[in-house]
């Protein structure tokens, strides 16, 4: 590790002396792109992060959002926490441990806010599926996520998987976590008062993960899988589970003044950031840290990124209680120092190894002023492909095929909150605590008693009344590399609208979002231009949808000898609704099917830019237009989805109408549809977001709801034969549920 010359000059000027070895390493890590956002922070002010529902916005370990009109029956407002993290470089070097520790880190960010983790969402991006190295990374990452999440008992309920050739040398692993707390339990990462003790709880510190922050802030080298292995942490999910429960006991007991997860830059990062937020200092004796390896140096203790560790600020009179709880859960516990009103000071065996202003350490990094260089969009080049061949290729593409192989490895029902699980447009988890205030006192007490029993009622077995009275939290997460590769700004706008449409399809309205902004080497003008575009596009659409972006993560230098990744703005969005019932995605054997949105009749020929059709057949086109009033479309769709006459709802996006229709077919219910217009390819395969298929008992009710909002096109009816029949122009496509299931089993076949 080495501090850049320009940064060293700035540090020397501030300190009035040369930095010690430990100080130089600390500055290098905390001033890295991964921690300081030197290339991205100037852009992030574009996001609107405010709203009456926002309790804690960007800058803490996780954001905190109030659930609308919800309390826990005792008058305390009910909150959710939201966070998202990337573990991209570590997952390339070691896919299992890299992905697993990504889960562990975002869960501990949730604990830092005094919240209990209730749901995970993973968005994963790999090189082309038919390449062996991509499959190796894919299998290892999924195994790491499932192992860690399953062991700690937090359900993985949503996410996405995409394959694109430009991820071959640098996969992306983005993981989001939702937690539950209330205004009485809320904790932040801001230190409160000089004299309070700093207590380290959790696993012992080893030498793993040294320099992880700086490693994540540089391009991956060709030999990264061997040379950078020491920078990857090794997780212990069983210790994490103990830490989750210990954290609950500490928060319930009112023993925590502030908290921070030990993630990037280890103890040095967590402890200095805690006090810097309050413009305070600390004095830490590094030799007091409980260690698992002999003869560790001050620098190693300070910067090791060993997992399953938390730093708590604790009042002196509560230290013994904290130690007792740590012992109860068989966790290590060290009182390592205290909060002060001076500098951030670390000593080791009587020698001062760090003595700096904490605020300068955290906020002193100079921001980068980088050039951009835009490129011309490709000329229109639409391949002429047989319609039946195109249908099979697009429906069976790894990007649009079933992800069942992935989510069947995750325990998405643990915690007995999952009402709608993975494989749908959005997941829904039951927030029973938020509904307690809507019930009678007797019913509330009965519910809490049932949840505390050995056999709590799960969302899937709750009574119909429970499902309508409770509060549902819808969760959607993902991006679309084909979209942002074709048009960074418009593609990012479309990603935000797509996630909102997923939530609205379940009858929920968007509440808030967090983002994980992934890009290549920002020092390349064309790469930075694309990154700038995704920030602007995401910010614009989220503001249009009145959905504040309350937190997030930036991961740059996702570049390798294979080249930069596509600009990839993963968005994890949540929405709320009354009750946790939702219309199914699958078709019913009766009822009329309509498309809400453009099928090419209103705006001329559909645009295919960014579509899976062009990815399969090497073409180019302009990116689709978006609805003129997307916020009203989303609000209306959510209301219609919850209407009693609605039988099924499914959004239309990746793969276009062809894939959405295929996904609705089951052995018990088919669809017979007619696509209007004279452009069958465009109508079936363009991917304009903000559209949905609605199966209903009352077409007129849908028309009336969307009057003046979006076009409503009648497509056909449900059948009981399990067939998908598409009449389009002078062609007829017909296939049954078993054939569709075989087409969509691409991932299972490819991994056999």
C-alpha positions in Angstrom: 0.0 0.0 0.0 1.2 3.5 -0.8 -0.2 7.0 -0.6 -0.3 8.9 -3.9 2.3 11.7 -4.1 -0.3 14.5 -4.4 -2.3 13.1 -1.4 0.9 12.8 0.6 1.7 16.5 0.0 -1.8 17.4 1.2 -1.4 15.2 4.3 2.0 16.6 5.1 0.7 20.2 4.8 -2.2 19.5 7.2 -0.1 17.5 9.7 3.0 19.7 9.5 5.1 16.5 9.4 5.4 13.3 7.5 2.7 10.7 8.3 3.6 7.6 10.2 3.3 4.3 8.3 -0.1 3.6 10.0 -1.3 7.1 9.1 -0.3 6.8 5.5 -2.0 3.5 5.1 -5.1 4.8 6.8 -5.3 7.8 4.5 -4.7 5.7 1.5 -7.6 3.5 2.3 -10.0 6.2 3.6 -9.2 8.5 0.7 -9.6 5.7 -1.8 -12.3 5.8 -4.4 -14.1 3.0 -2.6 -14.4 5.1 0.7 -14.2 8.7 -0.4 -16.1 8.7 -3.7 -13.5 11.0 -5.1 -14.8 10.7 -8.7 -18.5 10.3 -8.0 -19.3 12.6 -5.1 -19.5 15.7 -7.3 -22.3 14.0 -9.2 -24.4 12.6 -6.3 -26.0 15.9 -5.5 -28.3 15.2 -8.4 -30.3 12.8 -6.3 -33.3 14.0 -4.3 -32.9 12.3 -0.9 -35.6 14.1 1.0 -39.2 13.4 1.8 -41.5 13.3 4.8 -40.9 9.6 5.0 -37.1 10.0 5.2 -35.8 9.7 8.8 -32.1 9.2 8.0 -30.8 9.8 4.5 -27.4 9.3 2.8 -24.2 9.2 4.9 -25.0 6.6 7.5 -24.5 2.8 7.4 -28.0 2.5 6.2 -31.0 4.8 5.4 -34.1 4.9 7.6 -37.6 5.4 6.2 -40.9 5.6 8.1 -43.7 3.4 6.9 -46.7 5.5 6.0 -49.3 5.8 8.8 -47.8 2.8 10.7 -47.0 2.3 14.4 -46.5 -0.8 16.5 -49.6 -0.5 18.6 -47.8 1.3 21.4 -47.6 4.6 19.5 -44.0 4.2 18.3 -43.5 4.9 14.5 -42.4 1.9 12.6 -39.3 2.3 10.4 -37.5 0.2 7.8 -33.8 0.5 7.0 -32.4 0.2 3.5 -28.8 -0.4 2.4 -26.9 -1.7 -0.6 -23.3 -2.8 -1.1 -21.0 -4.0 -3.8 -18.5 -6.8 -3.5 -17.3 -6.9 -7.1 -13.5 -7.3 -7.0 -13.5 -9.8 -4.1 -16.1 -11.9 -5.9 -13.9 -12.2 -9.0 -10.9 -13.2 -6.9 -12.9 -15.6 -4.7 -16.5 -15.9 -5.7 -17.8 -17.8 -2.7 -16.1 -15.8 0.1 -16.4 -12.5 -1.9 -20.1 -12.8 -2.3 -20.7 -14.3 1.2 -18.9 -11.4 2.9 -20.9 -8.9 0.8 -24.0 -10.3 2.4 -22.5 -10.2 5.9 -21.4 -6.6 5.5 -24.8 -5.2 4.4 -26.5 -7.1 7.2 -24.1 -5.5 9.7 -24.9 -2.1 8.2 -28.5 -2.8 9.1 -27.6 -3.7 12.7 -25.7 -0.4 13.0 -29.1 1.4 12.8 -30.6 -0.6 15.6 -32.6 -2.7 13.1 -33.3 -6.4 12.6 -32.6 -7.7 9.1 -35.7 -9.1 7.4 -35.0 -9.4 3.7 -32.1 -9.5 1.2 -32.0 -8.8 -2.6 -29.1 -9.7 -4.8 -28.4 -8.3 -8.3 -25.7 -10.2 -10.1 -23.9 -9.6 -13.4 -21.6 -12.0 -15.2 -19.9 -12.5 -18.6 -21.6 -14.5 -21.3 -23.3 -17.6 -19.9 -21.8 -20.1 -22.4 -18.2 -19.3 -21.1 -16.9 -21.7 -18.5 -15.2 -19.0 -16.4 -18.6 -17.1 -16.2 -20.3 -20.3 -15.0 -17.6 -20.8 -12.4 -18.0 -17.3 -11.0 -21.8 -17.5 -11.3 -22.0 -20.8 -9.3 -19.6 -19.7 -6.7 -21.3 -16.4 -6.1 -24.8 -17.9 -5.8 -23.4 -20.6 -3.4 -21.7 -17.9 -1.3 -24.9 -15.8 -1.0 -27.1 -18.8 -0.3 -24.7 -20.2 2.3 -24.4 -17.0 4.2 -28.0 -15.8 4.0 -29.4 -19.2 4.8 -27.1 -19.7 7.8 -28.0 -16.3 9.4 -31.7 -16.8 8.8 -32.4 -13.7 6.6 -34.5 -14.5 3.5 -33.3 -13.6 0.0 -36.5 -12.5 -1.6 -35.7 -10.5 -4.7 -32.9 -9.6 -7.2 -31.8 -10.1 -10.7 -29.2 -11.9 -12.8 -27.8 -10.5 -16.1 -25.2 -11.8 -18.5 -23.2 -9.5 -20.8 -19.8 -10.0 -22.5 -18.3 -6.9 -20.9 -18.6 -8.5 -17.4 -16.2 -11.3 -18.4 -13.2 -9.8 -16.6 -15.1 -8.1 -13.8 -18.4 -9.5 -12.5 -20.7 -7.4 -10.2 -22.2 -8.6 -7.0 -24.6 -6.1 -5.5 -26.6 -7.0 -2.4 -29.3 -5.0 -0.7 -30.8 -5.5 2.8 -34.0 -4.3 4.4 -34.3 -4.1 8.2 -37.0 -3.3 10.7 -36.9 -0.9 13.7 -38.8 1.9 15.3 -38.2 5.4 16.6 -37.4 4.2 20.1 -34.8 1.7 18.9 -33.1 3.8 16.2 -29.3 4.1 16.5 -27.0 6.0 14.2 -23.2 6.0 13.4 -22.6 9.5 14.9 -20.7 9.5 18.2 -22.6 11.2 21.0 -20.4 12.3 23.9 -16.8 12.5 25.0 -16.0 10.1 27.8 -18.1 7.3 26.3 -16.3 4.0 25.7 -15.6 2.4 22.4 -16.3 -1.3 22.6 -15.5 -3.9 19.9 -17.9 -6.9 19.8 -17.6 -9.9 17.6 -15.0 -12.1 16.0 -11.4 -11.8 16.8 -9.2 -9.7 14.4 -6.9 -11.5 12.0 -4.9 -10.5 8.9 -7.6 -11.2 6.3 -8.8 -8.4 4.1 -5.9 -6.1 4.5 -6.1 -3.2 2.1 -9.5 -4.2 0.9 -10.7 -0.6 0.3 -7.7 0.3 -1.8 -8.0 -3.1 -3.7 -11.6 -2.2 -4.6 -10.4 1.2 -6.0 -8.2 -0.1 -8.8 -8.6 -2.1 -12.0 -8.4 -5.8 -11.8 -5.1 -7.1 -13.1 -4.7 -10.3 -15.1 -3.3 -12.1 -12.1 -5.8 -10.8 -9.6 -7.2 -14.2 -8.8 -3.9 -15.2 -7.2 -2.1 -12.0 -6.3 -5.1 -10.2 -4.6 -6.4 -13.2 -2.6 -5.1 -11.7 0.7 -7.4 -8.7 0.2 -10.5 -10.9 0.3 -12.1 -11.5 3.7 -13.4 -14.8 4.9 -16.8 -14.9 6.5 -18.3 -16.9 9.4 -22.2 -16.7 9.1 -22.7 -18.5 12.4 -20.8 -15.8 14.2 -22.9 -13.2 12.3 -26.1 -14.9 13.5 -24.9 -14.6 17.1 -24.0 -11.0 16.4 -27.5 -10.3 15.1 -29.1 -11.6 18.2 -26.6 -9.9 20.5 -27.2 -6.6 18.7 -30.9 -7.1 19.4 -30.2 -7.5 23.1 -28.0 -4.5 23.2 -30.5 -2.3 21.4 -33.4 -3.6 23.4 -31.5 -2.8 26.6 -30.7 0.7 25.5 -27.0 0.1 25.9 -25.9 1.5 22.5 -25.2 5.2 22.0 -23.9 4.8 18.4 -22.7 1.9 16.3 -20.7 1.2 13.2 -20.0 -2.0 11.2 -16.3 -2.8 10.6 -16.2 -2.9 6.9 -13.9 -1.1 4.5 -10.7 -0.1 6.2 -11.6 -2.2 9.3 -11.4 -0.7 12.7 -9.6 2.4 11.5 -12.5 3.2 9.1 -15.3 2.4 11.5 -14.0 4.2 14.6 -12.7 7.3 12.8 -15.9 7.8 10.8 -18.0 7.5 14.0 -16.3 10.3 15.7 -15.8 12.4 12.6 -19.5 12.6 12.0 -19.8 14.4 15.3 -16.7 16.5 14.9 -15.1 14.6 17.9 -12.1 12.5 18.4 -11.1 9.2 20.0 -8.2 7.6 21.8 -7.7 3.9 21.0 -5.2 1.4 22.4 -4.8 -1.1 19.5 -3.2 -3.8 21.6 -6.5 -4.1 23.5 -8.3 -5.4 20.4 -9.0 -9.2 20.7 -6.9 -10.9 18.1 -6.8 -14.4 16.6 -3.3 -14.3 15.1 0.0 -13.7 17.0 2.4 -10.7 16.6 0.0 -8.5 14.7 1.3 -5.0 14.0 -0.5 -1.8 14.7 -1.2 -1.3 11.0 -2.6 -4.8 10.7 -4.9 -4.4 13.7 -6.1 -1.0 12.4 -6.8 -2.0 8.8 -7.7 -5.7 8.8 -11.2 -6.3 7.4 -11.9 -9.4 9.4 -15.6 -10.0 9.4 -18.5 -10.2 11.9 -17.3 -7.2 14.1 -19.1 -4.2 15.4 -17.9 -1.0 17.1 -20.2 0.4 19.7 -20.2 3.6 21.7 -21.2 2.8 25.2 -21.7 4.8 28.4 -19.1 3.8 31.0 -21.7 2.5 33.4 -23.1 0.2 30.7 -19.8 -1.5 29.7 -20.2 -4.4 32.1 -23.7 -5.1 30.7 -22.4 -5.1 27.1 -19.6 -7.5 28.1 -22.2 -9.8 29.7 -24.3 -9.9 26.6 -21.3 -10.6 24.4 -20.3 -13.5 26.7 -23.9 -14.8 26.6 -23.6 -15.1 22.8 -20.0 -16.4 22.9 -18.7 -13.3 21.2 -15.4 -11.5 21.8 -15.6 -8.2 23.5 -12.8 -5.5 24.0 -13.0 -2.0 25.5 -10.5 -0.4 23.1 -10.8 3.2 24.0 -13.1 6.2 24.3 -14.6 9.2 22.5 -12.7 12.5 23.1 -13.0 16.1 22.0 -9.6 16.1 20.5 -7.8 14.3 17.6 -8.3 10.7 16.4 -5.4 9.0 18.2 -4.3 5.4 18.2 -1.5 4.0 20.3 0.2 0.6 20.2 2.1 -0.7 23.2 2.6 2.9 24.5 3.7 4.4 21.1 1.4 6.8 19.3 1.0 5.5 15.7 -1.9 7.8 14.6 -2.7 11.3 15.6 -4.9 13.2 13.1 -8.0 15.2 12.9 -10.8 12.7 12.4 -12.8 15.0 10.1 -9.8 15.6 7.9 -9.2 11.9 7.7 -12.7 11.3 6.6 -13.6 14.3 4.5 -10.2 15.8 3.5 -9.8 13.8 0.3 -9.7 16.1 -2.7 -12.4 15.4 -5.3 -11.5 14.5 -8.9 -12.4 16.8 -11.7 -12.6 14.3 -14.6 -13.3 14.9 -18.3 -16.1 13.3 -20.2 -16.2 12.3 -23.9 -19.5 11.3 -25.4 -19.8 8.9 -28.4 -22.4 8.9 -31.2 -25.2 6.4 -30.8 -25.0 3.5 -33.3 -26.9 3.8 -36.6 -30.1 1.8 -36.9 -29.4 -1.7 -38.1 -32.4 -4.0 -37.6 -31.7 -7.7 -38.5 -34.4 -9.6 -40.4 -35.0 -12.8 -38.5 -37.7 -15.4 -38.8 -40.3 -14.6 -36.1 -40.4 -18.1 -34.7 -36.6 -18.3 -34.4 -36.6 -14.9 -32.8 -39.2 -15.9 -30.2 -37.3 -19.0 -29.2 -34.0 -17.2 -29.0 -35.3 -14.3 -26.9 -37.4 -16.4 -24.5 -34.5 -18.9 -24.0 -31.8 -16.2 -23.5 -30.0 -16.5 -20.2 -31.0 -12.9 -19.5 -34.8 -13.6 -19.9 -34.9 -17.3 -19.0 -36.1 -18.6 -15.6 -33.8 -17.8 -12.7 -35.4 -20.6 -10.6 -32.0 -22.4 -10.3 -30.7 -19.3 -8.4 -33.5 -18.6 -6.1 -34.3 -22.2 -5.2 -30.9 -22.2 -3.4 -32.0 -19.4 -1.2 -34.2 -19.8 1.9 -36.8 -17.1 1.0 -39.3 -18.2 3.6 -37.2 -18.1 6.8 -38.6 -15.4 9.1 -42.2 -16.3 8.0 -42.8 -12.9 6.5 -42.6 -13.7 2.7 -45.9 -13.3 1.0 -44.7 -13.1 -2.5 -41.2 -14.6 -3.1 -38.6 -14.5 -5.8 -39.6 -15.2 -9.4 -42.4 -12.6 -9.4 -42.2 -8.9 -10.5 -41.5 -7.9 -6.9 -41.3 -9.6 -3.6 -43.7 -8.8 -0.8 -42.9 -9.2 2.9 -45.4 -8.8 5.7 -44.7 -6.1 8.2 -47.0 -7.2 11.0 -45.6 -4.8 13.5 -46.7 -1.9 11.3 -50.3 -3.2 11.3 -50.6 -3.6 15.1 -51.9 -0.1 15.5 -54.8 -0.9 13.1 -56.1 -3.7 15.2 -57.9 -3.9 18.5 -55.7 -4.1 21.6 -56.8 -7.7 22.1 -56.0 -8.7 18.5 -52.6 -7.0 18.7 -51.7 -8.8 21.9 -52.8 -12.1 20.3 -50.6 -11.4 17.2 -47.5 -10.6 19.3 -48.1 -13.7 21.3 -48.4 -15.9 18.2 -45.2 -14.4 16.8 -43.3 -15.1 20.0 -44.4 -18.7 20.1 -42.5 -21.7 18.7 -44.8 -21.8 15.7 -45.5 -18.3 14.5 -48.0 -17.8 11.8 -46.3 -17.2 8.4 -47.5 -14.8 5.7 -48.6 -17.7 3.5 -50.8 -19.2 6.2 -52.2 -16.0 7.7 -56.0 -15.6 7.5 -57.5 -13.6 4.6 -58.4 -10.8 7.1 -54.8 -10.7 8.4 -53.4 -10.3 4.8 -55.8 -7.4 4.1 -55.2 -5.6 7.4 -51.5 -6.0 7.6 -48.9 -3.8 5.8 -47.0 -5.2 2.8 -43.5 -4.1 1.8 -42.8 -4.7 -1.9 -39.1 -5.0 -2.9 -37.6 -4.9 -6.4 -33.9 -4.8 -7.3 -32.0 -4.8 -10.5 -30.5 -3.0 -13.6 -30.4 -3.6 -17.3 -26.9 -3.6 -18.8 -28.2 -3.8 -22.4 -30.2 -0.7 -21.8 -27.5 1.4 -20.2 -24.9 0.1 -22.6 -27.0 1.4 -25.5 -28.1 4.6 -23.8 -26.7 5.4 -20.4 -29.0 8.3 -19.4 -32.2 7.0 -20.9 -31.4 3.4 -19.9 -31.0 4.5 -16.3 -34.3 6.4 -16.4 -35.9 3.2 -17.7 -34.3 1.1 -14.9 -35.9 3.3 -12.3 -39.3 3.2 -14.1 -39.0 -0.6 -14.5 -38.4 -1.2 -10.7 -41.4 1.1 -9.9 -43.5 -0.9 -12.4 -42.5 -4.1 -10.7 -43.7 -2.7 -7.4 -46.9 -1.3 -8.8 -47.8 -4.6 -10.4 -48.1 -6.0 -6.9 -50.5 -3.2 -5.9 -47.9 -1.2 -4.0 -46.7 2.4 -4.5 -43.0 3.3 -4.4 -41.7 4.6 -1.1 -37.9 5.0 -1.4 -34.8 3.6 -3.1 -31.1 2.9 -2.7 -28.7 2.6 -5.6 -25.4 0.9 -6.3 -23.7 2.8 -9.1 -21.1 0.6 -10.9 -18.8 1.9 -13.5 -15.4 1.2 -15.1 -12.2 3.3 -14.8 -13.4 6.9 -14.4 -10.1 8.3 -15.7 -11.2 7.2 -19.2 -13.4 10.0 -20.5 -15.8 7.8 -22.4 -16.3 5.6 -19.3 -16.8 8.6 -17.1 -19.3 10.0 -19.6 -21.4 6.9 -19.4 -21.2 6.9 -15.6 -22.3 10.5 -15.5 -25.2 9.6 -17.7 -26.5 6.8 -15.4 -26.3 9.1 -12.4 -28.3 11.8 -14.2 -30.9 9.4 -15.6 -31.5 7.6 -12.4 -31.8 10.8 -10.4 -34.2 12.3 -13.0 -36.7 9.4 -13.0 -36.6 8.8 -9.2 -37.5 12.5 -8.8 -40.2 12.3 -11.4 -41.7 9.3 -9.4 -41.4 11.2 -6.1 -39.2 8.4 -4.8 -36.3 9.7 -2.8 -32.9 7.9 -3.2 -32.0 7.7 0.5 -28.6 6.0 0.3 -26.4 3.9 -1.8 -22.9 2.8 -2.9 -20.5 3.6 -5.7 -18.2 1.1 -7.2 -15.7 2.3 -9.8 -12.6 0.8 -11.4 -14.6 -2.2 -12.5 -12.2 -2.6 -15.4 -9.9 -5.4 -16.4 -7.8 -6.6 -19.3 -11.1 -7.5 -20.9 -12.2 -3.8 -20.8 -14.7 -1.8 -18.7 -18.1 -3.0 -17.6 -21.2 -1.4 -19.0 -22.4 1.5 -16.7 -24.6 -0.4 -14.3 -27.0 1.5 -11.9 -28.5 -1.2 -9.7 -31.6 0.2 -8.0 -33.2 -1.4 -5.0 -36.7 0.1 -4.5 -39.4 -0.6 -1.9 -43.0 0.2 -1.9 -45.8 -0.1 0.6 -49.4 -1.2 0.4 -52.3 -2.0 2.8 -52.3 -5.7 3.3 -49.8 -8.2 1.8 -52.1 -9.9 -0.8 -51.2 -9.2 -4.4 -52.4 -10.2 -7.8 -50.5 -13.2 -9.3 -48.2 -13.0 -12.2 -49.6 -16.1 -13.8 -52.6 -16.0 -16.1 -56.0 -17.2 -15.1 -58.1 -19.5 -17.3 -60.7 -16.8 -17.7 -60.8 -13.1 -18.1 -59.7 -10.6 -20.8 -56.1 -9.6 -21.3 -55.1 -6.0 -22.0 -51.8 -4.3 -22.5 -51.4 -0.9 -20.7 -48.8 1.0 -22.7 -47.4 1.3 -26.2 -47.5 -1.6 -28.6 -46.4 0.6 -31.5 -49.7 2.0 -32.4 -49.4 5.3 -30.6 -45.8 6.4 -31.5 -45.2 4.7 -34.8 -42.7 1.8 -35.2 -41.4 0.6 -31.8 -37.8 1.3 -31.0 -35.6 -1.8 -30.2 -32.5 -0.1 -28.8 -31.2 -2.1 -25.8 -33.5 -5.0 -26.5 -32.6 -8.6 -26.0 -33.6 -9.2 -29.6 -30.8 -7.0 -30.8 -28.3 -8.6 -28.3 -29.2 -12.0 -29.8 -29.0 -10.9 -33.5 -26.4 -8.2 -33.5 -28.4 -5.1 -34.4 -28.8 -1.5 -33.2 -31.7 1.0 -32.9 -32.8 4.0 -30.9 -33.7 3.5 -27.3 -37.5 3.4 -26.6 -39.5 6.4 -25.6 -40.7 6.5 -22.1 -44.3 7.4 -20.9 -44.9 11.2 -20.8 -46.3 11.0 -17.2 -44.7 7.9 -15.6 -45.7 8.8 -12.0 -49.4 8.8 -12.9 -48.9 5.5 -14.8 -47.4 3.9 -11.7 -50.0 5.2 -9.3 -52.8 4.0 -11.6 -51.3 0.6 -12.1 -51.0 0.1 -8.4 -54.6 1.0 -7.8 -55.8 -1.3 -10.7 -53.6 -4.2 -9.5 -55.5 -4.1 -6.1 -58.9 -3.9 -7.7 -61.3 -6.9 -7.1 -61.8 -7.3 -10.9 -58.1 -7.9 -11.5 -57.1 -11.5 -12.0 -53.3 -11.2 -12.9 -50.7 -8.5 -13.5 -47.3 -8.7 -15.1 -44.9 -6.0 -16.1 -43.5 -5.9 -19.7 -39.8 -5.1 -20.0 -36.8 -7.4 -20.6 -37.5 -9.5 -23.8 -40.6 -7.4 -24.5 -44.2 -8.7 -24.9 -43.0 -12.1 -26.1 -41.2 -12.9 -22.8 -44.0 -11.5 -20.6 -46.7 -13.5 -22.3 -44.6 -16.7 -22.0 -44.0 -16.1 -18.3 -47.7 -15.9 -17.6 -48.5 -19.4 -19.0 -49.0 -22.4 -16.7 -50.2 -25.9 -17.3 -53.6 -24.9 -16.0 -54.0 -21.6 -17.9 -53.1 -20.3 -21.3 -53.6 -17.1 -23.3 -55.0 -16.6 -26.8 -53.9 -13.1 -28.0 -53.9 -11.0 -31.2 -51.2 -8.4 -31.6 -52.4 -5.4 -33.6 -50.3 -3.4 -36.1 -48.1 -4.3 -39.0 -44.7 -4.6 -37.2 -44.7 -8.0 -35.5 -41.0 -7.9 -34.6 -41.2 -4.5 -33.0 -44.5 -5.2 -31.2 -43.2 -8.5 -29.7 -39.6 -7.5 -28.8 -39.3 -3.8 -28.0 -38.7 -3.2 -24.3 -40.3 0.1 -23.4 -40.7 0.1 -19.6 -43.7 1.4 -17.7 -46.0 -1.1 -19.4 -48.0 -4.0 -18.0 -50.2 -6.9 -18.9 -53.5 -7.0 -16.9 -56.0 -9.8 -17.0 -59.3 -8.6 -15.8 -63.0 -9.3 -15.5 -63.7 -5.7 -16.5 -61.9 -4.2 -19.5 -64.0 -1.1 -19.1 -62.8 -0.5 -15.5 -59.2 -0.7 -16.7 -59.9 1.7 -19.6 -61.6 4.1 -17.3 -58.7 4.1 -14.8 -56.1 4.7 -17.5 -58.1 7.2 -19.5 -55.8 10.1 -20.3 -52.9 8.3 -18.6 -51.8 5.5 -21.0 -53.2 3.5 -23.9 -55.1 0.3 -23.2 -55.0 -2.3 -25.9 -57.2 -5.4 -25.8 -55.0 -8.5 -26.7 -57.2 -11.6 -26.0 -58.5 -13.9 -23.3 -57.4 -16.6 -20.9 -57.9 -20.3 -21.8 -57.8 -23.5 -19.8 -55.5 -25.5 -22.2 -52.0 -24.2 -21.1 -51.3 -22.9 -24.6 -49.9 -19.6 -25.7 -51.3 -18.6 -29.1 -50.2 -15.4 -30.6 -51.9 -14.1 -33.8 -49.6 -11.5 -35.3 -50.0 -10.1 -38.7 -50.0 -13.0 -41.2 -48.3 -15.3 -38.7 -49.4 -17.5 -35.9 -47.1 -18.5 -33.0 -48.3 -21.4 -30.8 -46.6 -23.2 -28.0 -47.7 -24.9 -24.8 -46.6 -24.6 -21.1 -44.2 -27.6 -21.2 -42.5 -26.2 -24.3 -42.1 -22.8 -22.7 -40.8 -24.3 -19.5 -38.2 -26.2 -21.6 -37.2 -23.0 -23.5 -36.9 -21.1 -20.2 -34.7 -23.7 -18.5 -31.5 -22.5 -20.1 -29.6 -22.0 -16.9 -30.5 -25.4 -15.5 -29.4 -27.1 -18.7 -26.2 -25.0 -18.9 -25.1 -26.0 -15.4 -25.8 -29.7 -15.7 
